[in-house]
């Protein structure tokens, strides 16, 4: 298996979480606590897996393959849902063909990216994540000038348990974490600490800038993070939310690529003879899954799947780490 | 050519040489008797210096006293006369022709199955001149020439350390081109040298006429947009690369050296950076990064924003663009393609045409594009301004010009078809490709990704020379 550094590992996983965060529904301060609490629970479970260590058993591989396909499909659905606020030419006006075109174009880039291997995609992911964080911080720091700080303490609509569940649903990359953790160079627990630390910090930063800007109009917006980016303009006579559009697309592509690579790797492990069309098969499955789950409420399913992934990872780990080919 | 041993009979040997050369007019055979032995001195016309051959070969060789046989004659020449510093022995016709065609004079004697060769090269070559493609203000003004040995001497003049090794060999079944592998033996890992030698062993070309013939053999075979090997025509730049533990390849007849491996960040570094104060060098470096992005992305962003995301423009700018674009008969994408293709045609014409005609091309292109096209309303002024800025940006990083040119067109198509979403998709593809570029285990995007903090001192900024000195950098730090 190819070896990646802890920063590359963190960047790969963080991108998926950032994209999910961009597509998140209405938020409040309770959402932030929910995300942080969910991240803390996930961190503890992931540390158990890191201590257990090693490659996954066959049945666990099957589970994580299904999980990757489901997560990839959920990412496509999130992308389609944001079409009303993030303008993709031709997509909205062409109905299902528009959705298919968007999916097809993303699939093409994912196919190429996944053909290069996890080590090389991880290198690109570091640059993409750095650019995304930089652009998001420019966008969101500029939001501070349009902020209404009293919005932070607006009354909660959901209970903490419900918010923790939403926080769990934010984690589409847990399957990839379980699969690729074995390929991280050096101390695995440090890599997990870096990832969950970065995730918590990014979520806190985004939430604390989104709430003051969008808090007052939370009822009117479906995607508060995107709305916050659109409302936050550092220059009086110039809008910069195109920057957000670029970042959003980049995050979407790398998120889907990660799921496709995870699925393709697991498919190769499960059926060693099936090497040539693995990525294409997984992409087709992901797009198929996206069409099946499109229009359904996925939060509970995603939260349950994430919880199951965290339980199955340590149970499904082999005692000794067998090295396969990446 | 057949590896046939030299014949002992001088007459038959000369007949054989005439047969192999097909009676070529530039093969000169001078027969004479010295020391009582029949001899022949062979050379290739135009490849030897007439004065050197007269002074160093003919004059001493005709004064040789009587010898009892040919062995005695060769022994006398070898032991008593110092005719030339470069004196290889010839045993077969293949070697004989290789040496003769490289400017050696070959002495054959009756009864001998070997010959003596003397290096008396004297062919006309271009002198050392200022390099045309890599301008420099504060550094040396010497560039490589077409003669590999002159280039070797230019490197040796700058690095006198015995650690600098230059290995000469020949490639090309017909051209027998001299190629020289240069490296610092204390800096380059042995494994890397072995891998490069193995790559070069795969060269089975008939002729090696430019560096482009060899580069595919030392580069990764997969599809890469950017070159993982570089070229330079400056000996000082090459020396800095050698000291950093890289390997260079000089090719006879080409005033460029191949540098292995090459990194992306190096395209933005010049020797002048190290002559200026660090703050100014850092500023210039970031200017180049910005210029590269402008060169690739500006036309596509302009087209994407005007066509699909006009809300991003402020009202004044928006009205200005509307006012100028409404007069243009073509769509913005077609206009942009038209202007860029026109520029590429003019550039190519300027490069290929004879210099006296080049001025005329500049005037015509200036009139056509700068004036007539705008006045006739065929092209809008803002678009022309964006395109000109993009082209100028590309000229700041000349080494990446092929990539910038093609990417500019591809991004323009993506932006024109799918707006910023299309640009983002393509950017991801390019980013993955550029990060996947790797040769001999050296990632092209190092030290950015994989991130090496120590490398940032000469990438994100240009640290002071004292700090760089203490770092003791070799490219091996980036090996994965």
Interface residues (C-beta under 8 A of the other chain):
Chain A: X5 X7 X8 X87 X88 X89 X90 X102 X105 X106 X109 X112 X113 X116 X117 X120 X121 X123 X124 X126 X127 X128 X237 X238 X239 X240 X241 X242 X245 X246 X248 X249 X250 X253 X254
Chain B: X305 X308 X309 X311 X312 X313 X314 X315 X316 X417 X418 X419 X420 X421 X422 X423 X424 X425 X427 X428 X429 X431 X432 X433 X434 X435 X436 X438 X443 X445 X448 X449 X450 X451
